Amino acid sequence: MPEFMDPFTGMAPGRKLTARELCRALRMSLSAEQEAINLYEALADATDNALAKKVLQDIADEEREHAGEFLRLINILLPDEAEFLAHGAKEVDEMAAELKPKKAAKKPAAKGRAAKNITK
Ligand SMILES: [Fe+2]
């Protein structure tokens, strides 16, 4: 289970973060944003109060933007991150393509007696 309360979990205090530690902290921050999105959307779904629903969804959407900011920053700080993400996305695209219904092969035109019967 992630530890969201301490952004420096597992890191030595009293010094600046290394690049690797910073990226680890940013990933934890990204996870915290995702957790917040789930929380606010669950609360929005759980109420019939229109104002609360609207405000909670607005906040959830803002958290989605924050998640995008963290992800972008991680991608800038880790040059190979985008490549890993693209590879993962490609794998999912391939699986999705496998599940797509195949187009039916075009049937050859009917010939002979059967074709003549159709036109009667
Ligand atoms: Fe946020």
Residues whose N, C-alpha, C, O or C-beta is under 5 A from the ligand:
A	BS01	LIG	E63 H66
